[in-house]
Amino acid sequence: MSHPYVLLSAAVSLDGYLDDTGPDRLLLSSPADFDRVDEVRASVDAILIGAGTIRADNPRLLVNSARRREAREAAGKPPYPLKVTVSGSGDLDPSANFWHTGGDKLVYTTEKGAERAREVGLAADVVSLGPSLDWHRLLEHLHEERGVDRLMVEGGGRIHTQLLQQGLADEVQLVLAPLFVGDPDAPRLFGPGSYQGGRLRLVETRRIEDVVLMRYEPTAPGTGLRPSAADHHWLALACELAAECPPSRTAFSVGAVVVAADGTELARGHSRESGDPVVHAEEAALAKIAPDDPCLVTATVYTSLEPCTHRASRPAPCARLILDAGVRRVVTAWREPDTFVEGADGTGTLTAAGVDVVVLGEHEERAKAPNRHLL
């Protein structure tokens, strides 16, 4: 399944609140930060908010800068991103600002919610996700049917929580405002529940007048056959490592990264590393980890090309090395062609041994790039 890049955007008080309980919306961002948000909106294909945010804030959700709208049109895009909301019940006010400003609108709901949403005559396309809301189906539909590559999610807290808990957020843009709310009845950004383990990666901090922007990326791999947003990050790194391989006319250029369940990088490697003309990427990476490292059994191996099952230069192919290491999950970008080994099937070998193998075809072209001369 292909999903858009999902960016969560929110501003919170120092004690973690999105708003207070007063009749008017609490303004947490500074004027300069509102302009930054406008810039981010102009850079995405769609903006999503929950039905609760429409009811509470009645937002217009526009790109306010005429210059940015003109730049979008010059790039062949509509002046405003697609506006998306999610409602299980379909109980939405057709007079809200959301429906009457900006460009196209889209509602994702349930079978029953779709009936209600259509009855009230919303100025939007209504899509039923079935008997219940399913974030994976929603994101796949946005990408495949509406061409959304970048999605900005502006709330509320329940939606942010669900996307993070399901490993579907590629980035968190969090603005910290210098004030306290202190009301236990006020809405918080993140709710209780089971989140992915590990620390997020801090990629940027920026002072904007009296607030601070912090950008984070999740690092924890997915589990089983369902990919997480972090899986794409680590596989992209493996593809970058493949580009560092010394060129060869008799072997593929491959990169590999081994990542613990909490998102800690255990090792990386690439083909023909350190002057060894026959070492493979997975082999090079696994050799840097102690065989008795307890992290291996819950780790994920990311490799730009599926692990090999036959080789003449070493006694054990990479699929065998992965099984011997106890790794139970592999993420790859590209199935091995018949260039050197006819009928190569590392995925089949691993799957037959109980390993979960995830193929993220979105990265295939990057994995093939350093091997074009062999194809």
C-alpha positions as a Markdown table, in Angstrom:
| # | Residue | x | y | z |
|---|---|---|---|---|
| 1 | Met | 0.0 | 0.0 | 0.0 |
| 2 | Ser | 1.2 | 3.5 | -0.8 |
| 3 | His | 0.5 | 6.3 | 1.7 |
| 4 | Pro | 1.2 | 10.0 | 1.5 |
| 5 | Tyr | 3.8 | 11.6 | 3.7 |
| 6 | Val | 1.9 | 12.5 | 6.9 |
| 7 | Leu | 2.9 | 15.6 | 8.8 |
| 8 | Leu | 1.3 | 16.3 | 12.2 |
| 9 | Ser | 1.2 | 20.0 | 13.1 |
| 10 | Ala | 0.1 | 21.4 | 16.5 |
| 11 | Ala | 0.8 | 24.2 | 19.0 |
| 12 | Val | 0.6 | 23.5 | 22.7 |
| 13 | Ser | 1.1 | 25.3 | 26.0 |
| 14 | Leu | 4.0 | 24.5 | 28.3 |
| 15 | Asp | 1.8 | 22.0 | 30.2 |
| 16 | Gly | 0.7 | 20.3 | 27.0 |
| 17 | Tyr | -2.7 | 21.7 | 26.2 |
| 18 | Leu | -4.1 | 22.5 | 22.8 |
| 19 | Asp | -6.7 | 25.0 | 24.1 |
| 20 | Asp | -8.5 | 26.2 | 27.2 |
| 21 | Thr | -12.2 | 25.8 | 28.1 |
| 22 | Gly | -13.1 | 29.4 | 27.3 |
| 23 | Pro | -15.6 | 30.4 | 24.6 |
| 24 | Asp | -12.9 | 31.7 | 22.3 |
| 25 | Arg | -10.0 | 29.8 | 20.8 |
| 26 | Leu | -6.8 | 30.1 | 22.7 |
| 27 | Leu | -4.1 | 31.6 | 20.4 |
| 28 | Leu | -0.9 | 29.7 | 21.1 |
| 29 | Ser | 1.2 | 30.6 | 18.1 |
| 30 | Ser | 2.8 | 33.9 | 17.4 |
| 31 | Pro | 2.1 | 36.0 | 14.2 |
| 32 | Ala | 5.3 | 34.8 | 12.6 |
| 33 | Asp | 4.4 | 31.2 | 13.4 |
| 34 | Phe | 1.0 | 31.6 | 11.8 |
| 35 | Asp | 2.9 | 32.7 | 8.7 |
| 36 | Arg | 5.1 | 29.6 | 8.9 |
| 37 | Val | 2.0 | 27.4 | 9.1 |
| 38 | Asp | 0.6 | 29.2 | 6.0 |
| 39 | Glu | 3.9 | 28.3 | 4.2 |
| 40 | Val | 3.6 | 24.6 | 5.3 |
| 41 | Arg | 0.0 | 24.5 | 4.1 |
| 42 | Ala | 1.0 | 25.9 | 0.7 |
| 43 | Ser | 3.6 | 23.1 | 0.4 |
| 44 | Val | 1.2 | 20.2 | 0.8 |
| 45 | Asp | -1.4 | 18.5 | -1.3 |
| 46 | Ala | -4.1 | 18.1 | 1.4 |
| 47 | Ile | -4.9 | 19.3 | 4.9 |
| 48 | Leu | -6.8 | 17.1 | 7.3 |
| 49 | Ile | -8.7 | 18.0 | 10.5 |
| 50 | Gly | -11.2 | 16.0 | 12.5 |
| 51 | Ala | -14.9 | 16.8 | 12.7 |
| 52 | Gly | -14.5 | 17.9 | 16.3 |
| 53 | Thr | -12.1 | 20.6 | 15.2 |
| 54 | Ile | -14.6 | 21.9 | 12.7 |
| 55 | Arg | -17.3 | 22.0 | 15.5 |
| 56 | Ala | -15.0 | 23.7 | 18.1 |
| 57 | Asp | -13.0 | 26.1 | 16.0 |
| 58 | Asn | -15.0 | 26.6 | 12.7 |
| 59 | Pro | -11.7 | 27.1 | 10.8 |
| 60 | Arg | -11.4 | 28.2 | 7.2 |
| 61 | Leu | -8.1 | 26.3 | 6.7 |
| 62 | Leu | -6.8 | 28.4 | 3.9 |
| 63 | Val | -3.5 | 29.4 | 2.3 |
| 64 | Asn | -3.7 | 33.1 | 3.2 |
| 65 | Ser | -0.8 | 34.4 | 1.2 |
| 66 | Ala | -1.7 | 35.4 | -2.4 |
| 67 | Arg | 2.0 | 35.0 | -3.4 |
| 68 | Arg | 2.0 | 31.4 | -2.2 |
| 69 | Arg | -1.3 | 30.6 | -3.9 |
| 70 | Glu | 0.1 | 32.0 | -7.2 |
| 71 | Ala | 3.2 | 29.9 | -6.7 |
| 72 | Arg | 1.1 | 26.8 | -6.4 |
| 73 | Glu | -0.8 | 27.6 | -9.6 |
| 74 | Ala | 2.5 | 28.3 | -11.4 |
| 75 | Ala | 3.5 | 24.7 | -10.4 |
| 76 | Gly | 0.3 | 23.3 | -11.9 |
| 77 | Lys | -1.5 | 22.9 | -8.6 |
| 78 | Pro | -4.8 | 24.3 | -7.4 |
| 79 | Pro | -4.5 | 27.5 | -5.3 |
| 80 | Tyr | -5.6 | 25.7 | -2.2 |
| 81 | Pro | -4.8 | 22.2 | -1.0 |
| 82 | Leu | -7.6 | 19.6 | -0.8 |
| 83 | Lys | -9.4 | 20.0 | 2.6 |
| 84 | Val | -10.2 | 16.7 | 4.3 |
| 85 | Thr | -12.2 | 15.8 | 7.4 |
| 86 | Val | -13.0 | 12.6 | 9.2 |
| 87 | Ser | -16.2 | 11.8 | 11.0 |
| 88 | Gly | -17.5 | 8.4 | 12.1 |
| 89 | Ser | -21.0 | 9.7 | 12.5 |
| 90 | Gly | -21.3 | 12.0 | 9.5 |
| 91 | Asp | -22.8 | 14.6 | 11.9 |
| 92 | Leu | -21.4 | 17.7 | 10.3 |
| 93 | Asp | -22.8 | 21.3 | 10.0 |
| 94 | Pro | -23.2 | 22.2 | 6.3 |
| 95 | Ser | -23.0 | 25.9 | 7.2 |
| 96 | Ala | -19.5 | 25.7 | 8.7 |
| 97 | Asn | -16.7 | 27.8 | 7.2 |
| 98 | Phe | -14.8 | 24.6 | 6.2 |
| 99 | Trp | -17.2 | 23.9 | 3.3 |
| 100 | His | -17.5 | 27.4 | 1.9 |
| 101 | Thr | -13.9 | 28.6 | 1.6 |
| 102 | Gly | -10.8 | 27.3 | -0.3 |
| 103 | Gly | -10.8 | 24.5 | -2.8 |
| 104 | Asp | -12.1 | 21.0 | -3.0 |
| 105 | Lys | -13.4 | 19.2 | 0.1 |
| 106 | Leu | -13.5 | 15.5 | 1.1 |
| 107 | Val | -15.2 | 13.7 | 3.9 |
| 108 | Tyr | -14.1 | 10.2 | 5.1 |
| 109 | Thr | -16.7 | 8.5 | 7.2 |
| 110 | Thr | -18.5 | 5.1 | 7.8 |
| 111 | Glu | -21.3 | 3.5 | 5.9 |
| 112 | Lys | -23.9 | 5.0 | 8.3 |
| 113 | Gly | -22.0 | 8.3 | 8.5 |
| 114 | Ala | -22.0 | 8.6 | 4.7 |
| 115 | Glu | -25.8 | 8.4 | 4.6 |
| 116 | Arg | -26.1 | 11.2 | 7.1 |
| 117 | Ala | -23.5 | 13.3 | 5.4 |
| 118 | Arg | -25.2 | 13.1 | 2.1 |
| 119 | Glu | -28.6 | 13.8 | 3.6 |
| 120 | Val | -27.5 | 17.2 | 4.9 |
| 121 | Gly | -26.0 | 18.2 | 1.5 |
| 122 | Leu | -22.4 | 18.9 | 2.4 |
| 123 | Ala | -20.4 | 20.7 | -0.3 |
| 124 | Ala | -17.9 | 17.9 | -0.5 |
| 125 | Asp | -17.2 | 14.5 | -1.8 |
| 126 | Val | -18.2 | 11.8 | 0.7 |
| 127 | Val | -16.2 | 8.5 | 0.9 |
| 128 | Ser | -17.3 | 5.6 | 3.1 |
| 129 | Leu | -14.5 | 3.5 | 4.6 |
| 130 | Gly | -16.9 | 0.7 | 5.5 |
| 131 | Pro | -18.4 | -0.2 | 8.9 |
| 132 | Ser | -15.7 | 1.7 | 10.8 |
| 133 | Leu | -13.0 | 4.2 | 10.2 |
| 134 | Asp | -9.7 | 2.8 | 9.0 |
| 135 | Trp | -6.7 | 5.1 | 8.8 |
| 136 | His | -4.7 | 2.8 | 6.5 |
| 137 | Arg | -7.5 | 2.6 | 4.0 |
| 138 | Leu | -8.0 | 6.4 | 4.3 |
| 139 | Leu | -4.4 | 7.2 | 3.5 |
| 140 | Glu | -4.2 | 4.7 | 0.7 |
| 141 | His | -7.3 | 6.2 | -0.9 |
| 142 | Leu | -5.9 | 9.7 | -0.5 |
| 143 | His | -2.7 | 8.7 | -2.3 |
| 144 | Glu | -4.1 | 6.4 | -5.0 |
| 145 | Glu | -7.4 | 8.1 | -5.8 |
| 146 | Arg | -6.7 | 11.7 | -5.0 |
| 147 | Gly | -3.0 | 12.0 | -5.8 |
| 148 | Val | -2.0 | 13.2 | -2.4 |
| 149 | Asp | 1.7 | 12.9 | -1.8 |
| 150 | Arg | 2.0 | 15.2 | 1.3 |
| 151 | Leu | -0.7 | 15.4 | 3.9 |
| 152 | Met | -0.7 | 18.0 | 6.7 |
| 153 | Val | -2.8 | 17.0 | 9.8 |
| 154 | Glu | -3.9 | 20.0 | 12.0 |
| 155 | Gly | -5.8 | 18.1 | 14.6 |
| 156 | Gly | -7.4 | 17.5 | 16.8 |
| 157 | Gly | -5.5 | 15.6 | 19.5 |
| 158 | Arg | -7.5 | 12.4 | 19.1 |
| 159 | Ile | -6.5 | 12.2 | 15.4 |
| 160 | His | -2.9 | 13.0 | 16.2 |
| 161 | Thr | -2.9 | 10.3 | 18.8 |
| 162 | Gln | -4.4 | 7.7 | 16.5 |
| 163 | Leu | -1.9 | 8.3 | 13.7 |
| 164 | Leu | 1.1 | 8.2 | 16.0 |
| 165 | Gln | -0.1 | 5.1 | 17.8 |
| 166 | Gln | -0.6 | 3.3 | 14.5 |
| 167 | Gly | 2.9 | 4.3 | 13.2 |
| 168 | Leu | 1.5 | 6.4 | 10.4 |
| 169 | Ala | 3.0 | 9.8 | 11.2 |
| 170 | Asp | 6.2 | 10.6 | 9.2 |
| 171 | Glu | 6.8 | 13.9 | 11.1 |
| 172 | Val | 5.6 | 15.9 | 14.1 |
| 173 | Gln | 5.9 | 19.7 | 13.9 |
| 174 | Leu | 5.2 | 20.9 | 17.5 |
| 175 | Val | 5.2 | 24.5 | 18.6 |
| 176 | Leu | 5.7 | 25.2 | 22.3 |
| 177 | Ala | 4.0 | 28.4 | 23.6 |
| 178 | Pro | 5.2 | 30.2 | 26.7 |
| 179 | Leu | 2.0 | 29.9 | 28.8 |
| 180 | Phe | 0.1 | 27.5 | 31.0 |
| 181 | Val | -3.5 | 26.3 | 30.9 |
| 182 | Gly | -3.7 | 24.1 | 33.9 |
| 183 | Asp | -7.4 | 23.2 | 33.4 |
| 184 | Pro | -7.9 | 19.4 | 33.6 |
| 185 | Asp | -11.0 | 19.7 | 31.4 |
| 186 | Ala | -9.1 | 21.4 | 28.5 |
| 187 | Pro | -8.0 | 19.3 | 25.5 |
| 188 | Arg | -4.5 | 17.9 | 25.4 |
| 189 | Leu | -2.5 | 17.1 | 22.3 |
| 190 | Phe | -1.9 | 13.4 | 22.9 |
| 191 | Gly | -4.1 | 11.0 | 24.7 |
| 192 | Pro | -3.4 | 7.7 | 26.6 |
| 193 | Gly | -2.8 | 4.5 | 24.8 |
| 194 | Ser | -0.1 | 2.3 | 23.3 |
| 195 | Tyr | 2.5 | 4.2 | 21.3 |
| 196 | Gln | 5.4 | 2.8 | 19.4 |
| 197 | Gly | 8.5 | 2.4 | 21.6 |
| 198 | Gly | 11.7 | 4.4 | 21.4 |
| 199 | Arg | 12.7 | 8.0 | 21.1 |
| 200 | Leu | 11.8 | 10.2 | 18.3 |
| 201 | Arg | 14.5 | 11.8 | 16.2 |
| 202 | Leu | 14.8 | 15.6 | 16.7 |
| 203 | Val | 15.5 | 17.1 | 13.2 |
| 204 | Glu | 15.1 | 20.8 | 13.9 |
| 205 | Thr | 14.5 | 23.4 | 16.6 |
| 206 | Arg | 13.7 | 27.0 | 15.7 |
| 207 | Arg | 12.8 | 30.1 | 17.7 |
| 208 | Ile | 10.0 | 32.0 | 16.2 |
| 209 | Glu | 9.3 | 35.2 | 18.2 |
| 210 | Asp | 8.3 | 33.9 | 21.6 |
| 211 | Val | 7.5 | 30.3 | 20.6 |
| 212 | Val | 9.7 | 27.3 | 19.7 |
| 213 | Leu | 9.2 | 25.0 | 16.8 |
| 214 | Met | 10.4 | 21.4 | 17.2 |
| 215 | Arg | 10.3 | 18.9 | 14.4 |
| 216 | Tyr | 10.5 | 15.2 | 15.2 |
| 217 | Glu | 10.6 | 12.0 | 13.2 |
| 218 | Pro | 9.6 | 8.6 | 14.6 |
| 219 | Thr | 12.3 | 6.0 | 14.5 |
| 220 | Ala | 10.7 | 2.7 | 15.6 |
| 221 | Pro | 10.2 | 0.1 | 12.9 |
| 222 | Gly | 6.8 | -1.4 | 12.2 |
| 223 | Thr | 5.8 | -4.8 | 13.4 |
| 224 | Gly | 4.8 | -7.8 | 11.2 |
| 225 | Leu | 3.8 | -7.1 | 7.7 |
| 226 | Arg | 2.3 | -3.7 | 8.3 |
| 227 | Pro | 4.9 | -0.9 | 7.6 |
| 228 | Ser | 5.4 | 2.1 | 9.8 |
| 229 | Ala | 6.4 | 5.6 | 8.7 |
| 230 | Ala | 9.9 | 4.9 | 10.1 |
| 231 | Asp | 10.3 | 1.9 | 7.8 |
| 232 | His | 10.4 | 4.3 | 4.9 |
| 233 | His | 13.1 | 6.4 | 6.6 |
| 234 | Trp | 15.4 | 3.4 | 7.3 |
| 235 | Leu | 14.8 | 1.9 | 3.8 |
| 236 | Ala | 15.7 | 5.2 | 2.2 |
| 237 | Leu | 18.9 | 5.2 | 4.2 |
| 238 | Ala | 19.7 | 1.7 | 2.9 |
| 239 | Cys | 19.2 | 3.0 | -0.7 |
| 240 | Glu | 21.6 | 5.8 | 0.1 |
| 241 | Leu | 24.2 | 3.3 | 1.3 |
| 242 | Ala | 23.8 | 1.4 | -2.0 |
| 243 | Ala | 24.8 | 4.5 | -3.9 |
| 244 | Glu | 28.1 | 4.5 | -1.9 |
| 245 | Cys | 29.2 | 1.0 | -3.1 |
| 246 | Pro | 32.3 | 0.8 | -5.3 |
| 247 | Pro | 31.0 | 0.1 | -8.8 |
| 248 | Ser | 31.0 | -3.5 | -10.1 |
| 249 | Arg | 30.0 | -5.3 | -13.3 |
| 250 | Thr | 29.6 | -8.6 | -11.6 |
| 251 | Ala | 27.6 | -7.8 | -8.5 |
| 252 | Phe | 24.8 | -5.6 | -7.3 |
| 253 | Ser | 25.3 | -2.5 | -5.2 |
| 254 | Val | 23.2 | -2.9 | -2.1 |
| 255 | Gly | 22.8 | -1.0 | 1.2 |
| 256 | Ala | 21.6 | -2.5 | 4.5 |
| 257 | Val | 20.7 | -1.2 | 8.0 |
| 258 | Val | 19.9 | -3.2 | 11.1 |
| 259 | Val | 17.5 | -1.4 | 13.5 |
| 260 | Ala | 16.4 | -2.4 | 17.0 |
| 261 | Ala | 12.7 | -2.4 | 17.9 |
| 262 | Asp | 13.1 | 0.9 | 19.8 |
| 263 | Gly | 14.5 | 2.6 | 16.7 |
| 264 | Thr | 18.2 | 2.4 | 17.7 |
| 265 | Glu | 20.4 | 1.8 | 14.7 |
| 266 | Leu | 22.5 | -1.3 | 15.5 |
| 267 | Ala | 24.7 | -1.4 | 12.3 |
| 268 | Arg | 24.9 | -0.5 | 8.6 |
| 269 | Gly | 26.8 | -1.9 | 5.7 |
| 270 | His | 27.0 | -1.9 | 1.9 |
| 271 | Ser | 28.4 | -4.1 | -0.9 |
| 272 | Arg | 32.1 | -4.3 | -1.3 |
| 273 | Glu | 32.6 | -2.3 | 2.0 |
| 274 | Ser | 36.1 | -1.7 | 3.3 |
| 275 | Gly | 37.8 | -3.0 | 0.2 |
| 276 | Asp | 36.4 | -6.5 | 0.4 |
| 277 | Pro | 35.4 | -7.2 | -3.2 |
| 278 | Val | 32.8 | -9.8 | -2.4 |
| 279 | Val | 31.2 | -8.8 | 0.9 |
| 280 | His | 27.4 | -8.2 | 0.7 |
| 281 | Ala | 25.5 | -5.4 | 2.5 |
| 282 | Glu | 23.6 | -7.5 | 5.0 |
| 283 | Glu | 26.7 | -9.6 | 5.7 |
| 284 | Ala | 28.7 | -6.4 | 6.4 |
| 285 | Ala | 26.1 | -5.0 | 8.7 |
| 286 | Leu | 25.4 | -8.2 | 10.7 |
| 287 | Ala | 29.1 | -8.7 | 11.2 |
| 288 | Lys | 29.3 | -5.5 | 13.3 |
| 289 | Ile | 26.7 | -6.9 | 15.8 |
| 290 | Ala | 27.6 | -9.4 | 18.5 |
| 291 | Pro | 25.8 | -12.7 | 17.7 |
| 292 | Asp | 24.3 | -12.9 | 21.2 |
| 293 | Asp | 22.9 | -9.3 | 21.1 |
| 294 | Pro | 19.4 | -9.7 | 22.5 |
| 295 | Cys | 18.2 | -6.9 | 20.2 |
| 296 | Leu | 18.5 | -9.0 | 17.1 |
| 297 | Val | 15.4 | -11.1 | 17.7 |
| 298 | Thr | 13.2 | -8.1 | 17.6 |
| 299 | Ala | 15.2 | -6.1 | 15.1 |
| 300 | Thr | 14.4 | -5.3 | 11.5 |
| 301 | Val | 16.9 | -5.6 | 8.6 |
| 302 | Tyr | 16.4 | -3.0 | 5.9 |
| 303 | Thr | 18.1 | -3.8 | 2.6 |
| 304 | Ser | 17.7 | -2.1 | -0.8 |
| 305 | Leu | 17.7 | -5.5 | -2.6 |
| 306 | Glu | 16.1 | -8.6 | -1.2 |
| 307 | Pro | 18.7 | -10.9 | 0.6 |
| 308 | Cys | 20.4 | -13.4 | -1.6 |
| 309 | Thr | 19.8 | -17.1 | -1.5 |
| 310 | His | 22.8 | -18.3 | -3.6 |
| 311 | Arg | 26.3 | -17.0 | -3.8 |
| 312 | Ala | 29.7 | -18.5 | -4.9 |
| 313 | Ser | 32.0 | -16.2 | -2.9 |
| 314 | Arg | 30.9 | -17.2 | 0.6 |
| 315 | Pro | 29.5 | -20.4 | 2.2 |
| 316 | Ala | 26.3 | -18.7 | 3.5 |
| 317 | Pro | 24.0 | -16.4 | 1.5 |
| 318 | Cys | 22.5 | -13.4 | 3.2 |
| 319 | Ala | 19.1 | -14.9 | 3.8 |
| 320 | Arg | 20.8 | -17.7 | 5.8 |
| 321 | Leu | 22.9 | -15.1 | 7.8 |
| 322 | Ile | 19.7 | -13.3 | 8.7 |
| 323 | Leu | 18.0 | -16.5 | 9.8 |
| 324 | Asp | 21.0 | -17.5 | 11.8 |
| 325 | Ala | 21.1 | -14.1 | 13.5 |
| 326 | Gly | 17.5 | -14.7 | 14.7 |
| 327 | Val | 16.1 | -11.7 | 12.9 |
| 328 | Arg | 12.4 | -12.1 | 12.2 |
| 329 | Arg | 11.6 | -9.0 | 10.1 |
| 330 | Val | 13.1 | -7.7 | 6.8 |
| 331 | Val | 12.1 | -4.7 | 4.8 |
| 332 | Thr | 13.3 | -4.4 | 1.2 |
| 333 | Ala | 12.7 | -2.2 | -1.8 |
| 334 | Trp | 13.4 | -4.5 | -4.7 |
| 335 | Arg | 13.1 | -8.2 | -5.6 |
| 336 | Glu | 16.3 | -9.6 | -7.1 |
| 337 | Pro | 16.2 | -10.0 | -10.9 |
| 338 | Asp | 17.6 | -12.9 | -12.8 |
| 339 | Thr | 20.8 | -11.0 | -13.7 |
| 340 | Phe | 23.2 | -13.3 | -11.9 |
| 341 | Val | 21.0 | -16.0 | -10.3 |
| 342 | Glu | 18.0 | -17.4 | -12.1 |
| 343 | Gly | 14.9 | -17.7 | -9.9 |
| 344 | Ala | 16.4 | -15.9 | -7.0 |
| 345 | Asp | 13.8 | -15.8 | -4.2 |
| 346 | Gly | 15.2 | -14.5 | -0.9 |
| 347 | Thr | 11.8 | -13.3 | 0.1 |
| 348 | Gly | 10.4 | -16.8 | -0.3 |
| 349 | Thr | 13.2 | -18.4 | 1.7 |
| 350 | Leu | 12.7 | -16.0 | 4.5 |
| 351 | Thr | 9.0 | -16.2 | 4.5 |
| 352 | Ala | 9.1 | -20.0 | 4.6 |
| 353 | Ala | 11.2 | -19.8 | 7.7 |
| 354 | Gly | 8.6 | -17.5 | 9.5 |
| 355 | Val | 10.3 | -14.2 | 8.8 |
| 356 | Asp | 8.0 | -11.2 | 8.0 |
| 357 | Val | 9.2 | -9.6 | 4.7 |
| 358 | Val | 7.8 | -6.3 | 3.7 |
| 359 | Val | 8.5 | -5.0 | 0.2 |
| 360 | Leu | 8.1 | -1.2 | -0.1 |
| 361 | Gly | 8.0 | -0.7 | -3.9 |
| 362 | Glu | 8.0 | 3.1 | -3.6 |
| 363 | His | 11.7 | 2.9 | -3.1 |
| 364 | Glu | 12.5 | 0.5 | -6.0 |
| 365 | Glu | 13.8 | 3.1 | -8.4 |
| 366 | Arg | 16.2 | 4.5 | -5.8 |
| 367 | Ala | 17.5 | 1.0 | -5.1 |
| 368 | Lys | 17.9 | 0.3 | -8.8 |
| 369 | Ala | 19.7 | 3.6 | -9.6 |
| 370 | Pro | 23.3 | 2.5 | -8.7 |
| 371 | Asn | 22.7 | -0.8 | -10.7 |
| 372 | Arg | 21.4 | 0.6 | -14.0 |
| 373 | His | 24.4 | -0.7 | -15.8 |
| 374 | Leu | 23.5 | -4.2 | -14.8 |
| 375 | Leu | 19.9 | -4.2 | -15.9 |
